[in-house]
Amino acid sequence: MKFVRYTTGGSPSWGIHRDEEIVPLAGLREEITYQQLTDAGFLRVVEDAADAMEATAIPASDTTLLAPVPRPGKIICVGLNYHDHAEEQDEDVPERPLLFGKSGTSVTNPGDPIVHPAELDEVDFEVELGVVVGRTAKDVSTADARDYIAGYTAINDVSGRDAQFDDGQFFRGKSYDTFAPMGPTLVPDDRLDPSSLDVACRVNGETMQSSNTEEFIFGVEEVVSYISGITTLRPGDVISTGTPGGVGIFRDPPELLEPGDTVDVEIEGIGTLTNPVVADRD
């Protein structure tokens, strides 16, 4: 079951994506919230409602898809969380998750442009599995961590490498507006196994990254538990779980994003998130 936020020109709505169509959930009595997505009973209600409203489905091509979490309270990213990414940098495997923040205002929708800032020369791509928090989590155990997850989405953790390396820390290079495309769907936790998903990134149709979350150094449960011991996670917070090997900056020679490029990030069971790259008007 794949939830989508979408619009046909009016207010944003929730629907279920099925076979290139979207079944509107406008007739559902319950409000759709990230916390509700952690409730197996609610998900059964939604599935029954989608079956009943299947005749009202509209072609996905007639809609504009929106980021499933348009205003996250916080985005917490995990650095160096794939074995193959550590290998390409010749880095030791970290002993604990390496965390940094990304501004919530960097979120942008599927299909919307990634704006290449005029002051940056090295803008990079990173396919990442996004974890959407569904329940308030504080000091949760690894065994219980998935009870607090609303679901999973795809994130392109766009990175301004020159800003990142010049500053010696990540926030500025990761937080330019449009540097967090998100979507196209949100899949509830009980419908997806986050530990064994194919992930890929393509630029202009050429595969740049191809891996599987089996390469995680720290699995989703470990990451959620670890972060919840540091800071309280709340519904609508997003964790970006790291990227595999193949990023542009570590290629020889580097292959970085330029205006006119198109980037696809694809995660098994979630779908393909596509965004064009455009020049900053300034």
VENCOR-V973272 format. One record per helix or strand. SS is the DSSP state (helix for helix, strand for strand). FROM is the first residue (numbers start at 1). LEN is the number of residues. Records with the same first field share a line. If there is no record, write none. Layout:
BEGIN
SS = FROM-LEN, FROM-LEN
END
This chain:
BEGIN
strand = 2-6, 13-6, 21-4, 58-2, 64-3, 75-5, 82-1, 98-5, 107-2, 114-3, 123-2, 127-7, 137-1, 149-9, 159-2, 180-9, 198-6, 206-7, 216-1, 233-1, 238-3, 257-1, 262-6, 271-9
helix = 36-3, 40-13, 54-3, 60-3, 83-6, 104-3, 145-4, 161-7, 171-4, 189-3, 213-3, 220-9, 248-3
END
